[in-house]
Amino acid sequence: MKDLKKIEILCKERGMTMKYLAECIGKPLYQLRNSIRVNRAPRYDLEKIAKCLNVDIKVFYLVADVVNSEQIEIIKIEKGIPIPIKQTYVEQILRKTPIAQMEIGDSFLFPFEKEVLPNILFNRLNRAANIISSRTQTKDTFGKKYTAKTEENGIRMWRTN
């Protein structure tokens, strides 16, 4: 966390006006004053201010932040990191369950998840079943049919057709 009130104190100690500091960093005076008032400024502005005031940038951070200096290091750009594939909840269910391989009369129990309400989980399982059913529809078949029931430990789903 930053303490930008120190900027005013350091300016007074050095006999520097806020107007001169604003000119030094290439910002209008009102922007500098607003940054101090709301206690927010981009790191590159803080670096310019620290240079003009001839202090280390760590002066503007609270002691806890300076002790853990990793928090104020510049974040580095990394190249070649693959973008993770975003999966919907239904896709996650399709990946976790054997729903696509089920034969008529087969069932599985999908355990409740702590962060998902049972009725939401029930709806997601039904949507997954509908997707499988629509993917398997051809002229000769009506697709796979499923039914589900809430049990004590989870939701049981059966293939009925």
C-alpha positions as CSV (number, residue, x, y, z in Angstrom):
1,M,0.0,0.0,0.0
2,K,1.2,3.5,-0.9
3,D,1.4,6.6,1.2
4,L,1.5,9.4,-1.3
5,K,1.1,12.1,1.4
6,K,4.9,11.7,1.8
7,I,5.3,13.5,-1.5
8,E,4.0,16.8,0.0
9,I,6.3,16.3,3.0
10,L,9.3,15.6,0.9
11,C,8.6,18.7,-1.3
12,K,8.5,20.9,1.8
13,E,11.7,19.4,3.2
14,R,13.4,20.2,-0.1
15,G,11.9,23.6,-0.6
16,M,10.2,22.5,-3.8
17,T,6.7,23.6,-4.8
18,M,4.1,21.1,-6.0
19,K,3.9,23.1,-9.2
20,Y,7.6,22.5,-9.9
21,L,7.3,18.8,-9.1
22,A,4.3,18.5,-11.5
23,E,6.4,20.2,-14.3
24,C,9.3,17.9,-13.4
25,I,7.3,14.7,-14.0
26,G,5.4,16.2,-17.0
27,K,1.9,16.2,-15.4
28,P,-0.6,19.0,-14.7
29,L,-0.6,20.1,-11.1
30,Y,-4.2,19.1,-10.7
31,Q,-3.4,15.5,-11.6
32,L,-0.5,15.3,-9.1
33,R,-2.7,16.7,-6.4
34,N,-5.5,14.3,-7.3
35,S,-3.1,11.3,-7.2
36,I,-2.0,12.4,-3.7
37,R,-5.6,13.0,-2.5
38,V,-6.8,9.5,-3.7
39,N,-3.5,7.9,-2.7
40,R,-3.1,6.3,-6.2
41,A,-0.5,6.8,-8.9
42,P,1.0,4.5,-11.6
43,R,4.4,3.1,-10.8
44,Y,6.0,5.0,-13.7
45,D,4.7,8.3,-12.2
46,L,6.1,7.3,-8.8
47,E,9.5,6.5,-10.4
48,K,9.5,10.0,-12.0
49,I,8.5,11.6,-8.6
50,A,11.2,9.7,-6.8
51,K,13.8,10.7,-9.3
52,C,12.8,14.4,-9.1
53,L,12.8,14.3,-5.2
54,N,16.1,12.2,-5.3
55,V,14.6,9.4,-3.1
56,D,14.1,5.7,-3.5
57,I,10.7,4.7,-4.7
58,K,10.2,2.5,-1.7
59,V,9.7,5.7,0.4
60,F,6.2,5.9,-0.9
61,Y,5.3,2.4,0.2
62,L,4.3,1.4,3.8
63,V,6.9,-0.5,5.8
64,A,5.1,-3.9,5.4
65,D,5.4,-3.5,1.6
66,V,9.1,-2.5,1.7
67,V,9.9,-5.6,3.9
68,N,8.2,-7.8,1.3
69,S,9.8,-6.1,-1.7
70,E,8.5,-8.6,-4.2
71,Q,5.2,-6.8,-4.0
72,I,6.6,-3.7,-5.6
73,E,8.8,-5.3,-8.3
74,I,7.9,-4.5,-11.8
75,I,5.9,-7.3,-13.4
76,K,7.7,-8.9,-16.3
77,I,6.2,-9.7,-19.7
78,E,6.4,-13.4,-20.6
79,K,6.2,-14.8,-24.1
80,G,5.2,-18.1,-25.4
81,I,2.8,-19.0,-22.5
82,P,-0.2,-20.9,-24.0
83,I,-3.7,-19.5,-23.3
84,P,-5.7,-22.0,-21.3
85,I,-8.8,-23.3,-23.0
86,K,-11.9,-22.0,-21.3
87,Q,-14.4,-24.7,-20.5
88,T,-18.0,-24.2,-19.6
89,Y,-19.4,-26.0,-16.6
90,V,-21.2,-28.4,-19.0
91,E,-18.0,-29.2,-20.8
92,Q,-16.3,-29.9,-17.4
93,I,-19.1,-32.3,-16.6
94,L,-18.8,-34.0,-19.9
95,R,-15.1,-34.4,-19.3
96,K,-15.6,-35.7,-15.7
97,T,-18.4,-38.1,-16.3
98,P,-18.9,-41.3,-18.4
99,I,-22.1,-39.9,-19.8
100,A,-21.1,-40.3,-23.5
101,Q,-20.1,-44.0,-23.0
102,M,-23.2,-45.1,-21.2
103,E,-25.5,-47.9,-22.5
104,I,-29.2,-48.2,-21.8
105,G,-29.7,-49.1,-18.0
106,D,-26.3,-47.7,-17.0
107,S,-26.1,-45.0,-14.3
108,F,-23.5,-43.0,-12.4
109,L,-23.5,-41.0,-9.2
110,F,-22.1,-37.4,-9.6
111,P,-21.1,-36.2,-6.0
112,F,-22.2,-32.8,-4.8
113,E,-19.6,-30.1,-5.1
114,K,-19.2,-27.8,-2.1
115,E,-19.2,-24.6,-4.1
116,V,-22.2,-25.5,-6.3
117,L,-25.8,-25.7,-5.1
118,P,-27.5,-29.1,-5.8
119,N,-30.2,-27.6,-8.0
120,I,-27.6,-25.8,-10.2
121,L,-25.6,-29.0,-10.4
122,F,-28.7,-30.9,-11.4
123,N,-29.4,-28.4,-14.2
124,R,-25.8,-28.7,-15.5
125,L,-26.0,-32.4,-15.6
126,N,-29.3,-32.2,-17.5
127,R,-27.7,-29.8,-20.0
128,A,-24.8,-32.1,-20.5
129,A,-27.2,-35.0,-21.2
130,N,-29.1,-32.8,-23.7
131,I,-25.9,-32.0,-25.5
132,I,-24.9,-35.7,-25.7
133,S,-28.4,-36.5,-26.9
134,S,-28.4,-33.9,-29.6
135,R,-24.9,-34.9,-30.8
136,T,-26.0,-38.5,-31.3
137,Q,-29.2,-37.8,-33.2
138,T,-29.3,-39.2,-36.7
139,K,-32.1,-40.0,-39.1
140,D,-32.3,-43.6,-37.7
141,T,-32.4,-42.7,-34.0
142,F,-33.9,-40.2,-31.7
143,G,-30.7,-39.8,-29.7
144,K,-29.9,-40.9,-26.3
145,K,-32.3,-40.2,-23.4
146,Y,-31.3,-39.7,-19.8
147,T,-33.0,-39.2,-16.5
148,A,-31.6,-38.0,-13.2
149,K,-32.6,-38.0,-9.5
150,T,-31.1,-36.3,-6.5
151,E,-29.8,-38.7,-3.9
152,E,-28.2,-38.1,-0.5
153,N,-24.6,-37.9,-1.7
154,G,-25.1,-36.5,-5.2
155,I,-27.1,-36.8,-8.3
156,R,-27.6,-40.1,-10.0
157,M,-28.1,-40.2,-13.8
158,W,-29.4,-43.1,-15.9
159,R,-29.4,-43.7,-19.6
160,T,-33.0,-44.7,-20.5
161,N,-32.8,-45.0,-24.3
